[in-house]
Amino acid sequence: MAESAPRTQGDTAVPNSRVSFRRADENSESVVEFDCGDAWYEREINKTVREAKWANRGDVDAYEFFADGKTLGFAFFVVKEYSDPWWDSPTKAWVRYIYTLGINKGFKRKRDSHVIDGRTVESQTTLADAMMRAIESMPRGVTKGGKHVGEVVSTFLTVYTDNEHAIKFYGKVGYEQDTAWGDDAGVKMTGPDKDKATIAMRKRLPQK
């Protein structure tokens, strides 16, 4: 019989994983110390986490993830109405937009594990996989003005074209490139970031 990952008060355990999570606290030392790497796009993620502007946005869901009691990473997302299932679709639906996700560099590409009958068993998936499973399994009901207005049907994210590992990872866990949003060369940014480009990726959630 599988057991849950160790929990501290207020944490939620990811089933069959050593990962747990809770709402992110902008005053935590782990926010200031977060470091997912030195590549330019990793520094962008570090900046987003450390500056903690997400704490002042009421529409942002901010979570800190843990593995063995240490900070694994952070994820920030909002729920919006987007064209669905693709960017050029005439219909709209509620979509969970993951606008930043970062993993501490010491945990990258690390295998997950869980406990079965007192034995630690290494998983075939990574700690990052567990983070994505947790986000995708979060409640999907959308409430506006105290009223239920719909359900989240998919997740959406953008990723810098230079971040080839992230693109490969998202593809592995079921995300498809939204070619209606941009081609393989990505959507070029403007202003001081004009040398950067991103692609969009989506994953349809299981329908009820």
Secondary structure, DSSP 8 states (H G I E B T S, - for coil): -EE-----TT-EE-TTSSEEEEE--TTSHHHHT----SSHHHHHHHHHHHH-GGGG-TT-EEEEEEETTEEEEEEEEEEEEEESSSTT-S-EEEEEEEEEEEE-GGGTT-EEEEEETTEEEEEEEEHHHHHHHHHHTS--EEEETTEEEEEEEEEEEEEETT-HHHHHHHHHTT-EE-TTT--TT-EE--GGGTT-EEEEEEEE----
